[in-house]
Amino acid sequence: MEERSMTGIRYGGFWRRLFAFLIDEVILYFVSLILFLIGLLALGLKGNMMGRLLSSLGDPAHGIGVFALLYIAASLLAGMIYFTGFHGIAGRTPGKMLLGLRVIQASGDPITPGIAFLRWVGYLISAPLFGLGFLWVAFDGRKQGWHDKIAATLVIRDRGDSDRDAERSFTESAACIPTTPMGVAAGTPPSAGAENGFIPLPEQSLEKPCTDGVLQKPVTGRDPAGKMA
């Protein structure tokens, strides 16, 4: 696949990505808790759920272990749906939206649901060993974690409306820069070089060549009555 030009992009830094991830984790905590409670209700556990489960198992430690496994399963399911869905469809999660980040392929193309799922699987590899795969972002030249390298993705700073407006304003102002006639210095009258045998070009207007993107048409010629138009 031919790579697109990546000139001018800004990679998402470690701290910005960390805060975005923490926002996502807070959201996921509540989503996982809801899924956990729904799972317990689906098992027919109502009322005093903890007490009934512990008494039915006869072993409190075993009962707590079952609750932990159920919660881990709910967290994994919520994380898979959350990160795969948001990254695969929008290229960013709510946390990344708030921090102005976007996930793309290393080629510059938008991320697909399949790659988003592979990137989530990479989370399971980046998280062990004290999160070394996530900490790798702080030292990598392109700010890639292990999960980014596995899925061949990049996290970049998303350009907001203010950036686009500023660039558009700069482009328009650059197109309307005053021009100086060839052979004549700025502010020099046409007769300035006559003494040295130099005949300057006719004086040209130094006004901006465009106003609000519309060129000003010079008024020349005469009307049918013979008067200047």
PyMOL commands that set and color helices and strands:
alter all, ss='L'
color gray80, all
select helices_A, chain A and resi 14-42+49-57+60-89+94-99+113-126+128-138+146-151+161-175+190-196
alter helices_A, ss='H'
color red, helices_A
select strands_A, chain A and resi 101-105+153-157+210-211+214-215
alter strands_A, ss='S'
color yellow, strands_A
deselect
rebuild
show_as cartoon
